[in-house]
Amino acid sequence: MIAARFSFRGPAMKVKVTSEIAGQVWKVVASVGDALAEDDVIIILESMKMEIPILAPRAGELATLHVSEEDMISEDQAIAEMEVP
């Protein structure tokens, strides 16, 4: 007898990752295609001489990254998109 295992996953849903504060991208930690757990660091912002991590809101794959190191970003700007199951 041959056992087969099937896992049905519906289409992935895209989730926008936004910044809650304005600042400069100090370091890009994650790369497109990385599998991220909830609360993994995607980028680190520098704002008012503080380093502020921007975290993955849910587990999934980093689909796109809209910023690079040293970019200035504004509050509520989209910085990335994730594909989540």
PyMOL CGO cylinders between C-alpha atoms (Angstrom):
from pymol import cmd
from pymol.cgo import CYLINDER

trace = [
    CYLINDER, 0.00, 0.00, 0.00, 1.32, 3.40, -0.94, 0.3, 1, 1, 1, 1, 1, 1,
    CYLINDER, 1.32, 3.40, -0.94, 0.45, 6.29, 1.31, 0.3, 1, 1, 1, 1, 1, 1,
    CYLINDER, 0.45, 6.29, 1.31, 0.28, 9.74, -0.16, 0.3, 1, 1, 1, 1, 1, 1,
    CYLINDER, 0.28, 9.74, -0.16, 0.14, 12.93, 1.75, 0.3, 1, 1, 1, 1, 1, 1,
    CYLINDER, 0.14, 12.93, 1.75, -1.55, 15.94, 0.25, 0.3, 1, 1, 1, 1, 1, 1,
    CYLINDER, -1.55, 15.94, 0.25, -1.54, 19.38, 1.68, 0.3, 1, 1, 1, 1, 1, 1,
    CYLINDER, -1.54, 19.38, 1.68, -3.96, 21.87, 0.20, 0.3, 1, 1, 1, 1, 1, 1,
    CYLINDER, -3.96, 21.87, 0.20, -3.05, 25.47, 0.56, 0.3, 1, 1, 1, 1, 1, 1,
    CYLINDER, -3.05, 25.47, 0.56, -5.21, 28.09, -0.94, 0.3, 1, 1, 1, 1, 1, 1,
    CYLINDER, -5.21, 28.09, -0.94, -3.68, 31.02, -2.76, 0.3, 1, 1, 1, 1, 1, 1,
    CYLINDER, -3.68, 31.02, -2.76, -1.28, 33.05, -0.67, 0.3, 1, 1, 1, 1, 1, 1,
    CYLINDER, -1.28, 33.05, -0.67, -2.57, 36.37, 0.60, 0.3, 1, 1, 1, 1, 1, 1,
    CYLINDER, -2.57, 36.37, 0.60, -0.40, 39.47, 0.28, 0.3, 1, 1, 1, 1, 1, 1,
    CYLINDER, -0.40, 39.47, 0.28, 0.08, 41.57, 3.39, 0.3, 1, 1, 1, 1, 1, 1,
    CYLINDER, 0.08, 41.57, 3.39, 1.60, 45.07, 3.28, 0.3, 1, 1, 1, 1, 1, 1,
    CYLINDER, 1.60, 45.07, 3.28, 4.21, 45.92, 5.88, 0.3, 1, 1, 1, 1, 1, 1,
    CYLINDER, 4.21, 45.92, 5.88, 4.24, 49.61, 6.77, 0.3, 1, 1, 1, 1, 1, 1,
    CYLINDER, 4.24, 49.61, 6.77, 6.33, 51.82, 9.00, 0.3, 1, 1, 1, 1, 1, 1,
    CYLINDER, 6.33, 51.82, 9.00, 4.67, 53.41, 12.01, 0.3, 1, 1, 1, 1, 1, 1,
    CYLINDER, 4.67, 53.41, 12.01, 7.34, 56.12, 12.19, 0.3, 1, 1, 1, 1, 1, 1,
    CYLINDER, 7.34, 56.12, 12.19, 9.37, 58.27, 9.82, 0.3, 1, 1, 1, 1, 1, 1,
    CYLINDER, 9.37, 58.27, 9.82, 13.10, 57.67, 9.65, 0.3, 1, 1, 1, 1, 1, 1,
    CYLINDER, 13.10, 57.67, 9.65, 16.04, 56.42, 7.64, 0.3, 1, 1, 1, 1, 1, 1,
    CYLINDER, 16.04, 56.42, 7.64, 16.58, 52.77, 6.76, 0.3, 1, 1, 1, 1, 1, 1,
    CYLINDER, 16.58, 52.77, 6.76, 19.70, 51.88, 8.74, 0.3, 1, 1, 1, 1, 1, 1,
    CYLINDER, 19.70, 51.88, 8.74, 19.88, 48.17, 7.89, 0.3, 1, 1, 1, 1, 1, 1,
    CYLINDER, 19.88, 48.17, 7.89, 17.95, 45.72, 5.69, 0.3, 1, 1, 1, 1, 1, 1,
    CYLINDER, 17.95, 45.72, 5.69, 17.90, 42.42, 7.59, 0.3, 1, 1, 1, 1, 1, 1,
    CYLINDER, 17.90, 42.42, 7.59, 15.63, 40.20, 5.46, 0.3, 1, 1, 1, 1, 1, 1,
    CYLINDER, 15.63, 40.20, 5.46, 15.84, 39.46, 1.74, 0.3, 1, 1, 1, 1, 1, 1,
    CYLINDER, 15.84, 39.46, 1.74, 13.14, 38.79, -0.84, 0.3, 1, 1, 1, 1, 1, 1,
    CYLINDER, 13.14, 38.79, -0.84, 12.24, 35.11, -0.73, 0.3, 1, 1, 1, 1, 1, 1,
    CYLINDER, 12.24, 35.11, -0.73, 13.11, 34.68, 2.96, 0.3, 1, 1, 1, 1, 1, 1,
    CYLINDER, 13.11, 34.68, 2.96, 10.70, 32.67, 5.07, 0.3, 1, 1, 1, 1, 1, 1,
    CYLINDER, 10.70, 32.67, 5.07, 9.86, 34.80, 8.09, 0.3, 1, 1, 1, 1, 1, 1,
    CYLINDER, 9.86, 34.80, 8.09, 8.21, 33.95, 11.38, 0.3, 1, 1, 1, 1, 1, 1,
    CYLINDER, 8.21, 33.95, 11.38, 5.85, 36.39, 13.04, 0.3, 1, 1, 1, 1, 1, 1,
    CYLINDER, 5.85, 36.39, 13.04, 7.89, 39.21, 14.65, 0.3, 1, 1, 1, 1, 1, 1,
    CYLINDER, 7.89, 39.21, 14.65, 11.09, 38.52, 12.67, 0.3, 1, 1, 1, 1, 1, 1,
    CYLINDER, 11.09, 38.52, 12.67, 12.97, 41.73, 11.85, 0.3, 1, 1, 1, 1, 1, 1,
    CYLINDER, 12.97, 41.73, 11.85, 12.66, 42.91, 8.24, 0.3, 1, 1, 1, 1, 1, 1,
    CYLINDER, 12.66, 42.91, 8.24, 14.50, 46.24, 8.47, 0.3, 1, 1, 1, 1, 1, 1,
    CYLINDER, 14.50, 46.24, 8.47, 15.89, 48.52, 11.15, 0.3, 1, 1, 1, 1, 1, 1,
    CYLINDER, 15.89, 48.52, 11.15, 15.08, 52.23, 11.02, 0.3, 1, 1, 1, 1, 1, 1,
    CYLINDER, 15.08, 52.23, 11.02, 17.05, 55.01, 12.60, 0.3, 1, 1, 1, 1, 1, 1,
    CYLINDER, 17.05, 55.01, 12.60, 14.86, 57.77, 13.96, 0.3, 1, 1, 1, 1, 1, 1,
    CYLINDER, 14.86, 57.77, 13.96, 15.75, 60.38, 16.59, 0.3, 1, 1, 1, 1, 1, 1,
    CYLINDER, 15.75, 60.38, 16.59, 19.07, 58.55, 17.20, 0.3, 1, 1, 1, 1, 1, 1,
    CYLINDER, 19.07, 58.55, 17.20, 17.21, 55.33, 18.07, 0.3, 1, 1, 1, 1, 1, 1,
    CYLINDER, 17.21, 55.33, 18.07, 17.20, 52.02, 16.19, 0.3, 1, 1, 1, 1, 1, 1,
    CYLINDER, 17.20, 52.02, 16.19, 13.64, 50.81, 15.58, 0.3, 1, 1, 1, 1, 1, 1,
    CYLINDER, 13.64, 50.81, 15.58, 13.00, 47.34, 14.14, 0.3, 1, 1, 1, 1, 1, 1,
    CYLINDER, 13.00, 47.34, 14.14, 10.18, 46.83, 11.65, 0.3, 1, 1, 1, 1, 1, 1,
    CYLINDER, 10.18, 46.83, 11.65, 8.78, 43.35, 12.26, 0.3, 1, 1, 1, 1, 1, 1,
    CYLINDER, 8.78, 43.35, 12.26, 6.92, 40.79, 10.17, 0.3, 1, 1, 1, 1, 1, 1,
    CYLINDER, 6.92, 40.79, 10.17, 3.23, 41.04, 11.16, 0.3, 1, 1, 1, 1, 1, 1,
    CYLINDER, 3.23, 41.04, 11.16, 2.63, 37.32, 10.40, 0.3, 1, 1, 1, 1, 1, 1,
    CYLINDER, 2.63, 37.32, 10.40, 4.59, 34.26, 9.33, 0.3, 1, 1, 1, 1, 1, 1,
    CYLINDER, 4.59, 34.26, 9.33, 5.14, 34.04, 5.59, 0.3, 1, 1, 1, 1, 1, 1,
    CYLINDER, 5.14, 34.04, 5.59, 7.53, 34.77, 2.74, 0.3, 1, 1, 1, 1, 1, 1,
    CYLINDER, 7.53, 34.77, 2.74, 8.96, 38.19, 1.99, 0.3, 1, 1, 1, 1, 1, 1,
    CYLINDER, 8.96, 38.19, 1.99, 7.63, 38.84, -1.54, 0.3, 1, 1, 1, 1, 1, 1,
    CYLINDER, 7.63, 38.84, -1.54, 8.86, 42.38, -2.23, 0.3, 1, 1, 1, 1, 1, 1,
    CYLINDER, 8.86, 42.38, -2.23, 10.98, 44.97, -0.49, 0.3, 1, 1, 1, 1, 1, 1,
    CYLINDER, 10.98, 44.97, -0.49, 10.32, 48.61, -1.41, 0.3, 1, 1, 1, 1, 1, 1,
    CYLINDER, 10.32, 48.61, -1.41, 13.25, 50.22, 0.43, 0.3, 1, 1, 1, 1, 1, 1,
    CYLINDER, 13.25, 50.22, 0.43, 17.05, 50.10, 0.51, 0.3, 1, 1, 1, 1, 1, 1,
    CYLINDER, 17.05, 50.10, 0.51, 19.60, 51.07, 3.13, 0.3, 1, 1, 1, 1, 1, 1,
    CYLINDER, 19.60, 51.07, 3.13, 19.84, 54.84, 3.67, 0.3, 1, 1, 1, 1, 1, 1,
    CYLINDER, 19.84, 54.84, 3.67, 16.38, 55.50, 2.16, 0.3, 1, 1, 1, 1, 1, 1,
    CYLINDER, 16.38, 55.50, 2.16, 14.27, 58.05, 4.01, 0.3, 1, 1, 1, 1, 1, 1,
    CYLINDER, 14.27, 58.05, 4.01, 10.75, 56.79, 4.69, 0.3, 1, 1, 1, 1, 1, 1,
    CYLINDER, 10.75, 56.79, 4.69, 7.65, 58.48, 6.00, 0.3, 1, 1, 1, 1, 1, 1,
    CYLINDER, 7.65, 58.48, 6.00, 5.06, 57.38, 8.52, 0.3, 1, 1, 1, 1, 1, 1,
    CYLINDER, 5.06, 57.38, 8.52, 2.65, 54.73, 7.14, 0.3, 1, 1, 1, 1, 1, 1,
    CYLINDER, 2.65, 54.73, 7.14, 4.82, 54.16, 4.04, 0.3, 1, 1, 1, 1, 1, 1,
    CYLINDER, 4.82, 54.16, 4.04, 4.73, 50.63, 2.63, 0.3, 1, 1, 1, 1, 1, 1,
    CYLINDER, 4.73, 50.63, 2.63, 8.16, 49.10, 3.04, 0.3, 1, 1, 1, 1, 1, 1,
    CYLINDER, 8.16, 49.10, 3.04, 7.49, 45.50, 2.00, 0.3, 1, 1, 1, 1, 1, 1,
    CYLINDER, 7.49, 45.50, 2.00, 4.89, 42.91, 1.01, 0.3, 1, 1, 1, 1, 1, 1,
    CYLINDER, 4.89, 42.91, 1.01, 4.64, 39.40, 2.41, 0.3, 1, 1, 1, 1, 1, 1,
    CYLINDER, 4.64, 39.40, 2.41, 2.83, 36.36, 1.09, 0.3, 1, 1, 1, 1, 1, 1,
    CYLINDER, 2.83, 36.36, 1.09, 1.12, 34.57, 3.95, 0.3, 1, 1, 1, 1, 1, 1,
    CYLINDER, 1.12, 34.57, 3.95, -0.82, 31.31, 3.90, 0.3, 1, 1, 1, 1, 1, 1,
]
cmd.load_cgo(trace, "trace")
